[in-house]
Amino acid sequence: MTRDGSPSLESHRWGCAFHSRHGALTEALHVYLQEGLAHVAAEVEGPLRLLEMGAGTGFNAALALDWAQRQGRELHYTGIDVALPDQEAWEAWRDSWPQRPSWMERAQRIRDAWAAGQRFLEKGLSATYVPGLASEVSLPSGMHCVFYDAFSPTQQPELWTSDALAPWLAALHPQGYLVTYCARGHVFRAVRALGYRAEHVQGPPGKREMLRASVVSHR
C-alpha cells in the first residue's frame, strides 16, 4: 500500500514497487495524465495516440481511457511490456483498493482482453498490449504522448541510455511529448544528446522534478 492509499505490486526480480511508494495513483495522475496526456491534448485536436513503456497492470491505460471519455476525446493506447502480471497478482492488486475506483471496471475489461491476446475496444477508445522486450519491439509512430514508465535506472540502467530512449522519442508526433517520473541528470543529457528538448517539470509528492521531452523544432 502506498502513502496515498492506493496499492502497487512489487517486482520480486527487481526488488521494487511498480509505482511510487509516495502514492501510486497520485504519481500516475500527475506525471502521466496532467503533465503528459492532458498537456498535449490542450495543444492538438482530434484523436490522440498514446504509447507506454511498461503496460503492467493496465493502470495507466485505464486512467488514460477514463480521462479521454470524460473529456470527449478519442484515444488509442498501445502498451509494451515483456509480460503482464499473472492473474493472481493482478487480482490481488485490484482487490487491495480500499474503495473500488470508477475506472476499475474498465481496467478489468482491459486486463481480460489482454490476457486473451485481444485488443480492448470501446466507442472511441482502444487499448492494445504488445508483448516483448522494449529493445526488440517495432514501435508505432505518430504518438502524441509517450509514457516512459520503466523501472528506475537503479534497477534497469540499460533502459535509460540514449540508445534505449531513441526509438521512444522517434515515435513521437511532431507535437508530441514523452513524460517520465525519472529526473536524473544523465537521462536529461541523454534526451538532449539525441536532439530533443528536455524540460524540468515539478514532480509529484516525493519527487522534486520529472522529465518532459519534445521535438525541439516544434517548441
Order of alpha helices (4+ residues) and beta strands (2+ residues): beta-beta-alpha-alpha-beta-alpha-beta-alpha-alpha-beta-beta-beta-alpha-beta-alpha-beta-beta
